[in-house]
Amino acid sequence: MPPKVPVQQYSFSAGVLDPTMLGRLDIKAYYAGALTATNLTPLPLGGMSRRPGWRMVAEVPDAGAGARLAGFKYSSEAAYLLVLTSNLLRVFHADRLAAQLVAPFSAAQLPAVDWCQQLATMAMTHPDVAPKRLLRKGNHAAWAFDDVPLTGIPKFKFDGSTEENVWSASRGWPISVIFHQGRTYFGGSRAQPDWAWGSNAGDYWAFDERVVSSTDKTPLDDTAISASLGSSGGQVIRRMLATDDLFLFSDGGAWTATSGDGIKPDTFLPQLQSEVRAALVRPVVVEGSVVYLSAGDDGAHSSVHELTWDDQAQGYYARDLALRCQSLMRSPVDMAVRLSSDGNSSATLLVVNGDGSVAVLTPNRFENLTAWTLWETAGQVLAVAVVVNSVYLLVRRTIAGVVRY
């Protein structure tokens, strides 16, 4: 493999380039790329700086069996880091433990747990556990964890004759959850993996059927809604995300459901936008674009894809954000985004790799910056979350012969 040809280089706006690109003198990225860039952050106006250092916030002794990190923001003064471990939820405020609650998820269930938050309420789902509700009760230390008070659960004839609740211990519970345009949306279940359901408009836990009258069965616009992805190949909805559109990510691709005047029973028709299969990792929004991890043919997470709107096609297409640096994609297991905090910085997408490193994307469309670097630390990074603009990592380290988290 030929070495990189000496040239004048004025920036590293292309970030790390894959070794297979060492001969690509024909592309602009070659002249703004780096062979390696470890623990560095590209700057929008040129050059690089060292990544921020870390300080220990807390030890999580039971994280060895598994753990998840999540952010919960009620206000700028009431923002929290949530640490989920086996049957336990820790709530941190200002880097101090504020509350500790019994949680319904075992260590084995943690990787599949999904959540969404609005105001003082966070909904959590897992296909083997009835949907849960985490409530902030008025101060940093007051929290409650209970079942979501569902009413009007939709019915379905699974055996062709007898109607049953679509969610139950025997049929499974929702896989994913999101709040969008005044409704709660649940995506997928064991019995109906390719279905999505929306609550009554303005009534987040009610799924009652509302019709014009006892004689006119036309659904009202604010009634509960449901739809199947309708693919002949079968789909399993893994995650959802909401911007102006509702995005549904499955093991068969990325779908959207949208309507200019709001989603209604007759307009809830998911459309396939990309056949790039989605992994179980929660998608994020980076600089206004939806970003999700793809799943390879072997089931492993393979790369990071951005859904980009095409005006001509009037739809989205998936673009591989890590195409030029596949060597930094090492079976990712988690992902979070830190927004730009001032005019001299960019958003930061952090992708935790299976080997404990962190692939970091620094994008800035206005400065033509799309740069990946690699962050490492002593030990292995296992999970990441962003609370307001603070990045939190769960790290496994061996100290004096003892494994600590």
Phi, psi and omega per residue, in radians:
M1 nan 2.168 -3.055
P2 -1.220 2.558 3.082
P3 -1.223 2.855 3.117
K4 -1.173 2.361 -3.104
V5 -1.263 2.288 3.127
P6 -1.080 2.224 3.091
V7 -2.515 2.865 2.968
Q8 -1.278 2.241 -3.102
Q9 -2.174 2.221 -3.025
Y10 -1.846 -0.209 3.123
S11 -2.791 2.988 3.021
F12 -2.091 0.727 -3.046
S13 -1.183 -0.249 3.089
A14 -1.631 -0.134 3.115
G15 1.146 -2.743 -3.127
V16 -1.250 2.316 3.072
L17 -1.855 2.502 -3.141
D18 -1.084 2.538 3.109
P19 -0.961 -0.474 3.128
T20 -1.206 -0.162 -3.119
M21 -1.726 0.127 -3.072
L22 -1.095 -0.383 3.127
G23 -1.713 0.116 -3.037
R24 -1.565 1.173 3.097
L25 -1.235 -0.128 -3.048
D26 -1.543 -0.047 -3.117
I27 -2.052 2.622 -3.085
K28 -1.101 -0.581 -3.092
A29 -1.048 -0.488 -3.134
Y30 -1.004 -0.624 -3.043
Y31 -1.598 0.101 3.077
A32 -2.368 0.394 -3.084
G33 -1.926 3.035 3.123
A34 -2.334 2.569 3.084
L35 -1.259 -0.768 3.042
T36 -2.453 2.640 3.052
A37 -2.732 1.607 -3.050
T38 -1.847 2.280 -3.131
N39 1.024 0.673 3.085
L40 -2.216 2.721 3.094
T41 -2.244 2.087 3.095
P42 -1.110 2.541 3.122
L43 -1.791 2.468 -3.103
P44 -0.998 -0.561 -3.087
L45 -1.701 0.179 3.069
G46 2.056 2.695 3.123
G47 1.324 -3.050 3.113
M48 -2.398 2.759 3.026
S49 -2.206 2.839 3.071
R50 -1.210 2.563 3.098
R51 -1.137 2.763 3.080
P52 -1.095 2.683 3.043
G53 -1.449 2.960 3.136
W54 -2.006 2.658 2.979
R55 -2.296 2.602 -3.084
M56 -1.351 2.277 3.093
V57 -1.668 -0.805 -3.089
A58 -2.831 2.751 3.013
E59 -1.701 2.455 -3.131
V60 -2.120 1.476 -2.977
P61 -1.117 -0.404 -3.097
D62 -1.694 0.242 -3.093
A63 -1.350 -0.151 -3.107
G64 -1.078 -0.542 3.131
A65 -1.398 -0.262 -3.128
G66 2.438 2.621 -3.130
A67 -2.806 2.668 3.045
R68 -2.281 2.591 3.062
L69 -2.020 2.492 3.110
A70 -2.573 2.650 3.051
G71 -1.764 2.540 3.107
F72 -2.356 1.970 -3.124
K73 -2.059 1.930 3.036
Y74 -1.555 -0.690 3.057
S75 -2.764 3.053 -3.132
S76 -1.113 -0.463 3.117
E77 -1.600 -0.251 -3.113
A78 -2.173 1.290 3.116
A79 -2.110 2.445 -2.941
Y80 -2.358 2.590 2.938
L81 -1.739 2.200 3.086
L82 -1.795 2.293 3.108
V83 -2.097 1.926 3.125
L84 -1.691 2.152 2.975
T85 -2.201 -3.005 -3.064
S86 -1.030 1.931 3.081
N87 1.008 0.493 -3.133
L88 -2.574 2.457 3.056
L89 -2.202 2.125 3.048
R90 -1.808 2.413 3.115
V91 -2.020 2.105 3.118
F92 -1.915 2.371 3.029
H93 -2.246 2.285 -3.104
A94 0.913 0.683 3.075
D95 1.151 0.369 3.060
R96 -2.200 2.524 3.128
L97 -1.147 2.095 -3.106
A98 -1.796 -0.545 -3.100
A99 -2.770 2.759 3.109
Q100 -2.493 2.197 -3.046
L101 -2.270 2.660 2.997
V102 -1.242 2.315 -3.131
A103 -1.999 2.692 -3.042
P104 -1.559 0.095 -3.010
F105 -1.892 2.240 3.076
S106 -1.330 2.944 3.121
A107 -1.044 -0.687 -3.127
A108 -1.177 -0.445 -3.106
Q109 -1.507 -0.307 -3.004
L110 -0.978 -0.737 -3.099
P111 -1.038 -0.456 -3.090
A112 -1.675 -0.030 -3.127
V113 -1.205 2.371 3.069
D114 -2.150 2.803 -3.123
W115 -2.729 2.808 2.960
C116 -2.625 2.690 -3.047
Q117 -2.328 2.501 3.050
Q118 -2.554 2.164 -3.100
L119 0.931 -2.134 -3.047
A120 -1.665 0.199 -3.041
T121 -2.143 2.332 2.980
M122 -2.129 2.231 3.043
A123 -1.695 2.454 3.135
M124 -2.257 2.456 -3.114
T125 -2.308 2.682 2.982
H126 -2.726 2.426 -3.040
P127 -1.080 -0.267 3.140
D128 -1.887 0.078 -3.069
V129 -2.310 2.343 3.068
A130 -1.005 2.461 -3.077
P131 -0.922 2.415 -3.089
K132 -1.962 2.793 -3.130
R133 -2.289 2.146 3.047
L134 -1.777 2.167 -3.064
L135 -2.076 2.263 2.933
R136 -1.462 2.194 -2.956
K137 -1.741 0.241 3.040
G138 2.185 -0.307 3.038
N139 -2.604 3.043 -2.998
H140 -1.074 -0.499 -3.040
A141 -1.743 -0.112 -3.040
A142 -1.793 1.947 -3.113
W143 -2.431 2.746 3.064
A144 -2.404 2.503 3.123
F145 -2.195 1.979 -3.123
D146 -2.504 3.139 3.088
D147 -1.291 2.512 3.009
V148 -1.116 2.245 -3.102
P149 -1.380 1.241 -3.090
L150 -1.214 2.439 2.997
T151 -2.299 2.670 3.093
G152 1.103 0.653 -3.124
I153 -0.937 2.276 -3.122
P154 -1.032 2.702 -3.138
K155 -1.931 2.733 3.096
F156 -2.690 2.492 3.110
K157 -1.566 1.528 -3.098
F158 -1.194 -0.619 -3.137
D159 -1.739 0.145 3.084
G160 1.586 -0.147 -3.092
S161 -2.344 -0.842 -3.064
T162 -1.674 2.247 3.103
E163 -1.360 2.414 3.077
E164 -2.306 2.797 2.980
N165 -1.080 2.404 -3.136
V166 -1.201 -0.424 3.087
W167 -2.085 2.289 3.108
S168 -2.948 3.022 3.116
A169 -1.069 -0.604 -3.109
S170 -1.428 -0.596 -3.097
R171 -1.663 -0.200 -3.135
G172 1.670 2.803 -3.112
W173 -1.938 2.939 -3.102
P174 -0.993 2.491 3.121
I175 -1.439 -0.749 -3.020
S176 -2.306 2.807 -3.110
V177 -2.575 2.541 3.072
I178 -2.720 2.556 2.985
F179 -1.669 2.343 -3.102
H180 -2.750 2.160 3.052
Q181 0.867 0.841 3.043
G182 1.374 0.176 3.101
R183 -2.237 2.746 2.907
T184 -1.712 2.264 3.095
Y185 -1.941 2.294 2.997
F186 -1.903 2.426 -3.136
G187 -2.130 2.150 3.016
G188 1.247 2.741 3.017
S189 -2.782 3.037 3.130
R190 -1.076 -0.764 -3.067
A191 -1.397 -0.527 -3.130
Q192 -2.303 1.243 -3.016
P193 -1.148 -0.367 -3.070
D194 -1.832 0.248 -3.131
W195 -1.779 2.625 3.009
A196 -2.262 2.523 -3.102
W197 -2.266 2.480 3.070
G198 -2.118 2.469 -3.116
S199 -1.292 3.070 2.992
N200 -1.061 2.504 3.121
A201 -1.103 2.231 3.126
G202 1.393 0.024 -3.136
D203 -2.368 1.589 -2.848
Y204 -1.175 -0.371 -3.096
W205 -1.971 0.072 -3.092
A206 -1.806 2.319 3.136
F207 -2.171 0.551 -3.120
D208 -1.213 2.586 3.067
E209 -1.453 2.145 3.137
R210 -2.015 2.160 -3.120
V211 -2.155 2.940 -3.078
V212 -1.049 -0.829 3.138
S213 -2.825 3.102 3.133
S214 -1.148 -0.408 3.128
T215 -1.747 -0.502 3.115
D216 -1.818 1.852 -3.042
K217 -1.539 0.273 3.102
T218 -1.122 2.191 -3.126
P219 -1.125 2.444 3.012
L220 -1.275 2.733 -3.097
D221 -1.092 -0.478 -3.079
D222 -1.667 0.154 -3.125
T223 -1.316 2.904 3.072
A224 -1.081 2.639 -3.069
I225 -2.283 2.767 3.098
S226 -2.759 2.706 3.114
A227 -2.868 2.646 3.021
S228 -1.714 2.620 3.066
L229 -1.104 -0.398 2.980
G230 1.236 0.414 3.137
S231 -1.564 2.369 -3.128
S232 -1.179 -0.375 -3.128
G233 -1.504 -0.110 -3.117
G234 1.428 2.398 -3.112
Q235 -2.366 2.671 2.978
V236 -2.161 1.960 3.107
I237 -1.203 2.217 -3.089
R238 -1.851 -0.748 -3.106
R239 -2.591 2.844 3.054
M240 -2.361 2.814 3.107
L241 -2.692 2.573 -3.103
A242 -2.214 2.271 2.910
T243 -2.156 -2.201 2.929
D244 -1.206 -0.536 3.094
D245 -1.840 2.828 3.009
L246 -1.719 2.157 -3.130
F247 -1.861 2.361 3.084
L248 -2.138 2.175 -3.089
F249 -1.924 2.216 -3.082
S250 -2.212 3.061 3.073
D251 -1.290 0.052 3.083
G252 -2.027 -0.080 3.124
G253 2.595 -2.877 -3.134
A254 -1.991 2.341 -3.077
W255 -2.165 2.737 3.022
T256 -2.316 2.615 2.987
A257 -2.258 2.158 -3.042
T258 -2.590 2.741 3.033
S259 -2.756 2.366 -3.081
G260 -1.045 -0.574 -3.134
D261 -1.936 0.480 3.119
G262 1.700 2.591 -3.138
I263 -1.313 2.306 -3.142
K264 -2.243 2.970 -3.113
P265 -0.933 -0.647 -3.093
D266 -1.576 -0.015 3.126
T267 -2.063 0.067 3.130
F268 -1.474 1.459 -3.058
L269 -2.307 1.549 -3.121
P270 -1.009 2.420 -3.134
Q271 -2.081 2.326 3.116
L272 -1.234 2.217 -3.141
Q273 -1.881 -0.554 -3.114
S274 -2.626 2.478 3.101
E275 -1.666 0.242 3.030
V276 -1.320 1.995 -3.023
R277 -1.132 2.477 -3.099
A278 -1.694 2.494 3.042
A279 -1.504 3.116 -3.086
L280 -1.389 -0.258 -3.109
V281 -1.136 2.439 -3.075
R282 -1.155 2.280 3.110
P283 -1.257 2.871 -3.119
V284 -2.413 3.003 3.043
V285 -1.971 2.188 -3.133
V286 -2.169 2.055 -3.126
E287 0.881 0.715 3.097
G288 1.463 -0.064 -3.141
S289 -1.874 2.541 3.107
V290 -1.447 2.247 -3.090
V291 -2.175 2.318 3.120
Y292 -2.474 2.745 3.093
L293 -1.500 2.348 3.091
S294 -1.556 2.816 3.106
A295 -1.983 2.300 3.119
G296 -1.319 3.019 -3.116
D297 -1.090 -0.457 -3.134
D298 -1.551 0.089 3.132
G299 1.625 -0.234 3.130
A300 -1.360 2.686 3.073
H301 -1.286 2.279 -2.973
S302 -1.902 -0.700 -3.059
S303 -2.796 -3.132 -3.122
V304 -1.964 2.186 -3.090
H305 -2.081 2.518 3.108
E306 -1.959 2.290 3.052
L307 -1.540 2.042 -3.063
T308 -2.002 2.343 -3.126
W309 -1.342 2.338 3.103
D310 -1.954 1.921 -3.102
D311 -1.073 -0.669 -3.082
Q312 -1.191 -0.752 -3.123
A313 -1.479 -0.218 -3.093
Q314 0.945 0.848 3.111
G315 -2.876 -3.138 -3.135
Y316 -1.769 2.654 2.953
Y317 -2.332 2.680 -3.083
A318 -1.636 2.233 3.107
R319 -2.021 2.285 -3.134
D320 -1.327 1.890 -3.110
L321 -1.279 -0.329 -3.091
A322 -1.917 0.385 -3.083
L323 -1.018 -0.649 -3.070
R324 -1.506 -0.049 -3.107
C325 -2.511 0.906 -3.127
Q326 -1.044 -0.396 3.141
S327 -1.151 -0.328 3.116
L328 -1.542 -0.171 3.113
M329 -1.611 1.831 -3.017
R330 -2.141 1.229 -3.107
S331 0.900 1.175 -3.102
P332 -1.014 2.566 -3.096
V333 -2.177 -0.211 -3.123
D334 -2.788 2.842 -3.058
M335 -2.779 2.501 3.067
A336 -2.701 2.833 -3.125
V337 -2.244 2.382 3.031
R338 -1.885 2.194 -3.085
L339 -1.328 2.804 3.066
S340 -1.082 2.351 -3.082
S341 -1.791 -0.252 3.114
D342 -2.768 3.094 -3.063
G343 -1.214 -0.228 -3.098
N344 -1.788 0.068 -3.108
S345 -2.154 2.947 3.125
S346 -2.100 2.911 2.985
A347 -1.105 2.733 -3.129
T348 -2.297 2.086 3.062
L349 -1.731 2.128 -3.112
L350 -1.927 2.118 -3.107
V351 -2.043 1.935 -3.122
V352 -1.377 2.163 -3.131
N353 -1.545 2.767 3.128
G354 -1.127 -0.355 3.128
D355 -1.575 0.070 3.091
G356 1.640 -0.046 3.039
S357 -1.536 3.003 3.130
V358 -2.247 2.043 3.017
A359 -1.446 2.247 -3.002
V360 -2.134 2.161 3.085
L361 -1.809 2.258 3.062
T362 -2.007 1.759 -3.111
P363 -1.807 2.549 2.983
N364 -2.694 1.755 -3.039
R365 -1.076 -0.644 -3.066
F366 -1.197 -0.504 3.126
E367 -1.808 0.211 3.112
N368 0.972 0.749 -3.102
L369 -1.899 2.048 3.031
T370 -2.439 1.431 -2.940
A371 -2.086 2.237 3.038
W372 -1.785 2.406 2.974
T373 -2.322 3.124 -3.112
L374 -2.165 2.232 3.059
W375 -1.856 2.400 3.089
E376 -2.340 2.779 3.079
T377 -2.555 2.984 3.064
A378 -1.123 2.108 -3.073
G379 1.673 -2.756 -3.076
Q380 -2.213 2.313 3.034
V381 -1.400 2.308 -3.075
L382 -1.923 -0.518 -3.073
A383 -2.738 2.814 -3.112
V384 -2.510 2.587 3.011
A385 -2.643 2.701 3.093
V386 -2.106 2.236 3.087
V387 -2.034 1.979 -2.960
V388 0.993 -1.774 3.091
N389 -2.238 0.339 3.088
S390 -1.749 2.301 3.141
V391 -1.639 2.271 3.087
Y392 -2.066 2.359 3.111
L393 -2.120 2.478 2.923
L394 -1.682 2.141 -3.015
V395 -2.170 2.377 3.023
R396 -1.768 2.164 -3.139
R397 -2.322 2.595 3.012
T398 -1.789 2.009 -3.078
I399 -2.123 2.079 -3.116
A400 0.941 0.677 3.090
G401 1.418 0.042 -3.131
V402 -1.973 2.279 3.094
V403 -1.365 2.206 -3.107
R404 -2.309 2.743 -3.081
Y405 -2.205 nan nan
